[in-house]
Amino acid sequence: MNVNIQTLRFDAASKLLEHVNRKIGKLNNFHDRIVNIDVYLKLDNVSHQIKDKVAEIKVKVPRYAFFARECSKSFEESFDAALESIIEQIKRKKDKQKQAA
């Protein structure tokens, strides 16, 4: 499993990167054939005083890709919400595959 973490318009603290890596590791519990994971953390509304923190996650498995985008007032909160969305997508896809078989 290849994990790429990119930050746009800011430098991530090591604590944030550790949080992301720790949570990403849990995805193996839901799908064992993950090929690639791309995580994008970026600041939105840079021109305003209030900057939204956006987290985007792309998970690639053979013949399929999952994507989630969330924004909130903290990167951890945005990332956790996006990760929950990815987990739900993986569960739904597996349920459909079981029903089709």
JONORZI-V615636 format. One record per residue. N is the residue number from 0. OMEGA is omega in degrees with one decimal (* if undefined). NEAR is the number of other ideal C-beta (glycine too) atoms within 8 Angstrom. Layout:
n = (N | N)
omega = (OMEGA | OMEGA)
near = (NEAR | NEAR)
This chain:
n = (0 | 1 | 2 | 3 | 4 | 5 | 6 | 7 | 8 | 9 | 10 | 11 | 12 | 13 | 14 | 15 | 16 | 17 | 18 | 19 | 20 | 21 | 22 | 23 | 24 | 25 | 26 | 27 | 28 | 29 | 30 | 31 | 32 | 33 | 34 | 35 | 36 | 37 | 38 | 39 | 40 | 41 | 42 | 43 | 44 | 45 | 46 | 47 | 48 | 49 | 50 | 51 | 52 | 53 | 54 | 55 | 56 | 57 | 58 | 59 | 60 | 61 | 62 | 63 | 64 | 65 | 66 | 67 | 68 | 69 | 70 | 71 | 72 | 73 | 74 | 75 | 76 | 77 | 78 | 79 | 80 | 81 | 82 | 83 | 84 | 85 | 86 | 87 | 88 | 89 | 90 | 91 | 92 | 93 | 94 | 95 | 96 | 97 | 98 | 99 | 100)
omega = (-179.4 | -178.8 | 176.1 | 177.1 | 179.5 | 176.3 | -179.6 | 176.7 | 174.5 | 174.4 | -176.5 | 174.1 | -178.7 | 178.8 | 178.3 | 179.3 | 176.7 | 178.4 | -179.2 | -179.0 | 179.8 | -178.5 | 179.5 | 179.6 | -179.2 | 179.6 | 178.4 | 177.3 | -174.8 | 178.1 | -174.5 | -178.0 | 178.8 | -178.2 | -172.2 | 175.0 | 175.6 | 177.7 | 177.4 | 176.3 | -177.6 | 176.0 | 176.7 | -177.3 | -176.5 | -177.8 | 179.9 | 176.7 | -179.1 | -179.0 | 177.4 | 177.6 | -175.2 | 174.6 | 175.1 | 179.9 | 173.2 | 178.9 | -179.4 | 173.9 | 179.8 | 177.1 | -179.9 | 176.5 | 177.3 | -179.7 | 175.1 | 178.6 | 179.1 | 174.1 | 178.6 | -177.4 | 175.5 | -179.4 | -179.6 | -179.4 | 178.4 | -179.0 | -179.3 | 179.3 | 178.4 | 179.2 | 176.6 | 178.0 | 178.0 | 179.8 | 178.0 | 178.4 | 179.4 | 179.7 | 179.3 | 179.7 | 179.0 | 178.0 | 178.0 | 179.6 | 178.6 | 179.4 | -179.8 | -177.2 | *)
near = (7 | 6 | 9 | 8 | 10 | 8 | 10 | 8 | 6 | 8 | 4 | 10 | 6 | 6 | 6 | 11 | 10 | 8 | 10 | 12 | 10 | 8 | 10 | 11 | 7 | 8 | 14 | 9 | 4 | 9 | 10 | 4 | 6 | 12 | 8 | 11 | 14 | 9 | 14 | 11 | 17 | 11 | 11 | 9 | 8 | 7 | 3 | 6 | 3 | 5 | 9 | 10 | 15 | 13 | 15 | 12 | 16 | 10 | 14 | 10 | 11 | 5 | 3 | 7 | 7 | 13 | 9 | 11 | 9 | 11 | 9 | 9 | 5 | 7 | 10 | 8 | 10 | 15 | 16 | 9 | 11 | 14 | 13 | 8 | 10 | 14 | 10 | 8 | 10 | 13 | 9 | 8 | 10 | 10 | 8 | 8 | 8 | 7 | 6 | 5 | 4)
